[in-house]
Amino acid sequence: MIFVVGATGKVGRHVVAGLLERGSGVRVLVRDPSQAELPPDVDVVRGDLTDPHGLAEHLADVEAVFLVWPFFAADGADEVVGILARSARRIVYLSAEAAARRPDSFWARVEHAVERSASEWTFLRPTGFAANTLMWADQIRASGVVRWPYGEAARSLIHERDIADAAVLALTEQGHTGARHVLTGPRTLTQAEQAHAIGEALGRPVRWEELSREDAERELAGEVPDTALDTWAGFVETPEIVTSTVQDVTGRPARPFQEWARDHADDFR
């Protein structure tokens, strides 16, 4: 039995589907089972990581855990991971590439908790999610223009299905223990190029309109934190890393951003 935390998220749904395709038993933790909308073969249990003691009753026969940490702080991670590790031999944690560069981040702190407790562990460290471009959906629907800063920021955005494919293999096969898989798209695209690719998927132009840092801080206040602006500014000078890890792990190339845009075109209409 494989226990999935985060099964209703962008990656988690694909992890569940991939595990079922491989014939694995799947149990998922959700806050509201009536809203989960998961396949009937899935054992859906009610729970929350804020109630770690309630987890134990759901972990009978669990051999591996797919863990998404849904908070922006690592408070409580040691207790939660300890409870999971007492039942499950293997934990696959969806971390982030930034964990290696930001040792005080919650990603890194949860990694440390997993390392301390789990017999076998694998960290998935993706770069930016292609799905993050959904933050432009309202602008694209309304005007066909993305007004945003740092159009030349070059990112190796990854399709959520590539992350899920790597997770399924790490959960079900040998050879991933102790691995820190840095998962990326196959190449970088600037943010302006991403907007144009979305337009190609929609069959109509999407134009980029550059915002200055000052205008972005004013117009996007409360929507985009300064840390994100700083990150995009850095990717103008130093493009985001590109690795071959998706192909190394799964045996096939990472899906390009253009494929993600086609898969999600309806989300921008």
Secondary structure, DSSP 8 states (H G I E B T S, - for coil): -EEEESTTSTTHHHHHHHHHHTT--EEEEES-GGG----TTSEEEE--TT-GGGTGGG-TT--EEEE---SSS-TTHHHHHHHHHHH-SEEEEE--GGGGT-TTSHHHHHHHHHHHH-SEEEEEEE-SBGGGGGGGHHHHHHHSEEEEE-TT-EE--B-HHHHHHHHHHHHHSSS-TT-EEEE--SS-EEHHHHHHHHHHHHTS--EEEEE-HHHHHHHTTTTS-HHHHHHHHHHHHS-----SHHHHHHSS----HHHHHHHTGGGG-
